[in-house]
Amino acid sequence: MCKRFEEGLNEYIKLLIGILELRKFVVLADRAHKAEELSKEKKQAEREARISGKRFMGKS
């Protein structure tokens, strides 16, 4: 069941989770969820940094 679950994850999360070699489904699902949240936070921070950079450049 864990193997099938891992195969359905996106490549970035699959890479993070694959390193852990988890074999308990509940733990695997929890870690995948946390990895997904961190990925979303990272993308949001990058997006905000780009927006801030554009605003700063526009003021120069």
DRENPA-3360 file (N, C-alpha, C; in nm, 2 decimals, always signed):
BEGIN
1 = MCKRFEEG = +0.08/-0.12/+0.00/+0.00/+0.00/+0.00/+0.09/+0.13/+0.00 ~ +0.20/+0.12/+0.08/+0.29/+0.24/+0.08/+0.35/+0.27/-0.06 ~ +0.39/+0.16/-0.12/+0.45/+0.17/-0.25/+0.36/+0.24/-0.35 ~ +0.23/+0.20/-0.35/+0.13/+0.26/-0.44/+0.11/+0.40/-0.41 ~ +0.11/+0.43/-0.28/+0.09/+0.57/-0.24/+0.20/+0.66/-0.29 ~ +0.33/+0.61/-0.27/+0.44/+0.69/-0.31/+0.44/+0.71/-0.46 ~ +0.40/+0.61/-0.54/+0.40/+0.63/-0.68/+0.30/+0.74/-0.73 ~ +0.20/+0.77/-0.65/+0.10/+0.88/-0.68/+0.15/+1.02/-0.64;
9 = LNEYIKLL = +0.25/+1.03/-0.57/+0.30/+1.16/-0.53/+0.37/+1.23/-0.64 ~ +0.37/+1.37/-0.63/+0.45/+1.44/-0.73/+0.60/+1.42/-0.71 ~ +0.68/+1.44/-0.81/+0.82/+1.40/-0.81/+0.90/+1.47/-0.69 ~ +0.87/+1.59/-0.66/+0.94/+1.66/-0.55/+0.92/+1.59/-0.42 ~ +0.79/+1.57/-0.39/+0.75/+1.50/-0.26/+0.80/+1.36/-0.26 ~ +0.79/+1.29/-0.37/+0.83/+1.15/-0.38/+0.98/+1.14/-0.35 ~ +1.06/+1.24/-0.39/+1.20/+1.24/-0.36/+1.23/+1.25/-0.22 ~ +1.16/+1.35/-0.15/+1.17/+1.37/-0.01/+1.13/+1.25/+0.07;
17 = IGILELRK = +1.02/+1.19/+0.04/+0.96/+1.08/+0.11/+1.04/+0.95/+0.09 ~ +1.09/+0.93/-0.04/+1.16/+0.81/-0.07/+1.29/+0.79/+0.01 ~ +1.35/+0.90/+0.04/+1.47/+0.89/+0.12/+1.45/+0.83/+0.26 ~ +1.33/+0.86/+0.31/+1.30/+0.81/+0.45/+1.27/+0.66/+0.46 ~ +1.23/+0.60/+0.35/+1.19/+0.46/+0.34/+1.09/+0.42/+0.45 ~ +0.99/+0.49/+0.46/+0.88/+0.46/+0.56/+0.80/+0.34/+0.51 ~ +0.76/+0.26/+0.61/+0.68/+0.14/+0.57/+0.55/+0.13/+0.65 ~ +0.52/+0.23/+0.73/+0.39/+0.24/+0.80/+0.31/+0.35/+0.72;
25 = FVVLADRA = +0.19/+0.31/+0.67/+0.11/+0.40/+0.59/+0.08/+0.53/+0.66 ~ +0.04/+0.52/+0.78/-0.01/+0.64/+0.85/+0.11/+0.74/+0.86 ~ +0.23/+0.69/+0.90/+0.35/+0.78/+0.91/+0.38/+0.83/+0.77 ~ +0.38/+0.75/+0.67/+0.41/+0.79/+0.53/+0.31/+0.90/+0.49 ~ +0.19/+0.88/+0.51/+0.09/+0.98/+0.47/+0.11/+1.12/+0.54 ~ +0.14/+1.11/+0.67/+0.16/+1.23/+0.75/+0.29/+1.30/+0.70 ~ +0.39/+1.23/+0.67/+0.52/+1.30/+0.62/+0.49/+1.36/+0.49 ~ +0.42/+1.29/+0.40/+0.39/+1.34/+0.27/+0.31/+1.47/+0.28;
33 = HKAEELSK = +0.21/+1.47/+0.37/+0.13/+1.59/+0.39/+0.22/+1.71/+0.44 ~ +0.31/+1.68/+0.53/+0.40/+1.79/+0.58/+0.49/+1.84/+0.47 ~ +0.54/+1.74/+0.39/+0.63/+1.78/+0.28/+0.55/+1.87/+0.18 ~ +0.43/+1.84/+0.15/+0.34/+1.92/+0.06/+0.32/+2.06/+0.12 ~ +0.30/+2.07/+0.25/+0.28/+2.20/+0.31/+0.41/+2.28/+0.30 ~ +0.52/+2.22/+0.33/+0.65/+2.29/+0.32/+0.68/+2.34/+0.17 ~ +0.64/+2.25/+0.08/+0.66/+2.29/-0.06/+0.57/+2.41/-0.10 ~ +0.45/+2.41/-0.05/+0.36/+2.53/-0.08/+0.41/+2.65/-0.01;
41 = EKKQAERE = +0.46/+2.64/+0.11/+0.52/+2.76/+0.18/+0.64/+2.81/+0.10 ~ +0.73/+2.72/+0.05/+0.85/+2.76/-0.02/+0.81/+2.84/-0.15 ~ +0.71/+2.78/-0.22/+0.67/+2.85/-0.34/+0.61/+2.98/-0.31 ~ +0.53/+2.99/-0.21/+0.47/+3.12/-0.17/+0.58/+3.22/-0.13 ~ +0.68/+3.18/-0.06/+0.79/+3.27/-0.02/+0.87/+3.32/-0.15 ~ +0.89/+3.23/-0.24/+0.96/+3.26/-0.36/+0.88/+3.36/-0.44 ~ +0.75/+3.34/-0.45/+0.65/+3.43/-0.52/+0.66/+3.57/-0.46 ~ +0.65/+3.57/-0.33/+0.65/+3.70/-0.26/+0.79/+3.77/-0.28;
49 = ARISGKRF = +0.90/+3.70/-0.28/+1.03/+3.76/-0.30/+1.04/+3.82/-0.44 ~ +0.98/+3.75/-0.54/+0.98/+3.80/-0.67/+0.90/+3.93/-0.68 ~ +0.79/+3.93/-0.62/+0.70/+4.05/-0.62/+0.77/+4.17/-0.55 ~ +0.83/+4.14/-0.44/+0.90/+4.24/-0.36/+1.02/+4.30/-0.45 ~ +1.09/+4.21/-0.51/+1.20/+4.25/-0.60/+1.15/+4.34/-0.71 ~ +1.04/+4.30/-0.77/+0.99/+4.38/-0.88/+0.94/+4.52/-0.83 ~ +0.88/+4.53/-0.72/+0.84/+4.66/-0.66/+0.96/+4.74/-0.63 ~ +1.06/+4.68/-0.57/+1.18/+4.76/-0.54/+1.25/+4.81/-0.67;
57 = MGKS = +1.26/+4.73/-0.77/+1.32/+4.77/-0.89/+1.24/+4.88/-0.96 ~ +1.11/+4.88/-0.94/+1.03/+4.98/-1.00/+1.05/+5.11/-0.94 ~ +1.09/+5.12/-0.82/+1.11/+5.25/-0.75/+1.24/+5.31/-0.78 ~ +1.33/+5.24/-0.83/+1.47/+5.29/-0.86/+1.47/+5.40/-0.97;
% end
